[in-house]
């Protein structure tokens, strides 16, 4: 039996409030609890985008903007919009942009299931560790397809279950027993009890790929990172 609800409007409200609450410690906890490996995972996503000059990118569930900043560091001529359901996250992201004097990036509060953008607005769409937190996966996938240009790229970076039995055992012990206790020293523990449970109930690769194809994407590929702890789902908007 699960402790948390993992679909629907109640999930969305819970996730939104959870991230509003943990936003001041979000960056620190991400890097500390993953031993900094989360930075490598995000770099792999950004590297694989292979953007062309002047292309527009939407980063959904942007948090405090780390993926958006990494995109602009690698693709200096890109233009990025970061969107997050938690307003406090967007405030922190804007402050980061101001301190870094980063141009070509804008942060807005919004719902990944009802994106406030016109059809065919973006050349690429990224979402890092946020798809798992969406209330209605199919609705969000259709929205991603709608705002992407024909041939536009989708990259979903998400936690997964390692295939290795030995590594998987160690991973699950850390994820379920150690991580929530460590996080509880610095922030609300419910967020880091929710995390491992949400990874456990997240759909398998085949189901995620089928969902994306049904939404209008093609050539769905799955890239495994760090023994399968994280995966990137790469897809192309098939609407030509």
N, C-alpha and C positions, 0 to 999 in steps of 0.2 A: 504493500500500500504506500502511495506517495504522500509526502507531507504537503506538497504544493500543487496548485492547479497549473496545468501545462497547455491550455488552449483557451481561446475565447476572450471575451471582454474583461472578465475578472482577472485573468492572467495579465492582460495589458495594463490594467490599473496597478496591479501589484508590482510589475516590473518597472513601470514609470516611477512610482514612489520609491522603490528600492534604489534606483539609480540617482534619483534626486537626493536621497539621504547619504549615499556613500560617495557622492561626487568629490568632496574635498580630499578624500584619501584614495581615490580611484587610481591615479597614476602610480602612486607609491606601492599600493597593494598589487597591482598588475605586475610590476617589475620585480618586487620582492618575492611574491609567492610563486612566480614562474622562474625565479633565478635569472631573470633577464632574457629568457628564451623567447618571450612574447615579441621582443623587438626583432629577432631573427625571423619569426613567422610572418610578421607584417612586411618585412623587407622582401621576403620571397613573393608575397602577393604583389607588391609594387613592381618588382622586377619583371614579373610575368605579364604585366599589362601591356608593355611595349607600345606606349602611346606615341602618336605622331604629333608634330608641332601644332600647337594651338588647340588641341582637343579639349573637350569639356568632360569633367568627371563629377559624378555624384557619389559621395561617401555616406551611405546610410548607417545609422547607429554609430555615428562618428565619435561619440564619447567626447574626449577633450581634444580631438583633432589629430592624433598621432599619425594616422594613415594619410590624411590630407597633407600634412606637412612633409611626410616622407615622399609622397607623390611629387610635390613641387620641388623637393630637393633633387630628385632624379630627373624629372621632366619639367624643366624650369619655365617652359612656354605654355604649360597646361593651365587651365582654369578649373578650380575646384569649389564645389559647394558641399559643405558638411551638414548633414541633417541628423538630429537626435530627438527622441521622444521626451527626454528629460531636459527641461529648460536650464537647470543649473549646469548641466554639462556644456551647453552651448555658451553660457557665460564664461566658463573657465577656458573654453577653446578660443573665444574672442580675445580674452586677456593674454593667452599664449601668443596669438597672432600679433597682438599689439607689441608685446615685449620683444618678439623676434623680428618685428618689422617685416612680416611676411605679406606679400601682396598676392593678388589673384586667388584669394580664398575668402569664402563667406560662410558663416555658420547660421543656421536657422533651426528653430524648433518645429518639429513636424512628425507625422505618423507615417511609418513605412508602408502602411496598408492604404493610405490615401495621400499620395505624394502631391505636393502643391506645385506641380510643374506640367507644362504642356507635353503633348505627345512628341516623341522623336527629339528630345531636348539634349541628350547626352551621348557621347561616344563610348563611355564606359561607366559602369556602376560597381562599386565595391561595398561590401558589408563584412565587417570583421567581428566575429563573436557576438553578432546581433541577430542573425536569422533564427537561431535557436530560441530567442526571447520573444519572437513575434507571436501574436495571438492566433493568426490565421495564415499559415504558410502559403496556401494556394493563392489567396488574395494578394499577398505581398509579391509573389512571383509574377503575377499578371501585371501588377503595377510597375515592377522593374522592367518588364518587357515593353510596356506602354511608353515609358519615358526614354527608353533607349532608341537610338537611331537604327535603321536597318543595318545589320552587320555589327552592331555595337556589342561590346564585351561585358559579360557579367562575371564577377569574381566573388565567391562566398568563402570566407575563411572561417572555419568552425572547429570546435573541439570534437574529438572522436574517441572511440574505444580502441586501444592498441591491440594488434593481433597476437603479438608475442605473449605467451602464457606467463613467463617469468616477469617480463617488464610490465605486463598488464596487471599482475598481482601487486607489484610495487607501486605502480601508478594509482591503482584504485585505493590502496591503503593510504597513500599520501593525500589523494583527492578527497576521500571521505572522512579520514580520521585526523590527519595532521593539519591540512589546509584550513578547515573551518575553525579550528582552535587557534591557530596562528592569527587568522584574520580577525577573530573575535577580540584579540588584544588591542586592535586598532580601530575597528569599525563594527557595525552591526553584524552579528554572526549569521543572521538569516540569509543574507546575500550569498554567503559562501557555504551554506547548507543547500541552498537552491541550486548553486552551480553544478555540483556533481550529479544531483538528481536530474537536472535538465539535460545533461549530457547523456545520461542513461536512457531517457525516454525519447531522445531525438531520433528521427527516422533513419534507417540504414541507407547506405549509398544508393542502392538501386531505387529506393522510393524517392529520394531527393532528386535523382536524375530524371525519373519518370514525371515528377511534379514539374520540373523545369521544361521538359519537352512538351508537356500538356499546356504549359503557359505560353509556348511559342518560341522556345529556345531550341537550338540544335547543337550538335557536336559537343555534348556534355562530357567533360573529362574530369577525373578526380586525381589530385596530386597529394600524396601522403607525405607528411613531415614528422620528423623525430619519432620514428617507430609507430606512426599512426596516431600520435597524441592529438595532432591537428591535421586538418585536410583543407585543401582548396578545391572548390567546385568551379570549374571553368566552363562557361557556356557562351554561345553567340546568338544574338537575336536573329531568328530566322525570317523575320518579316521583311521581305525584299520588295 
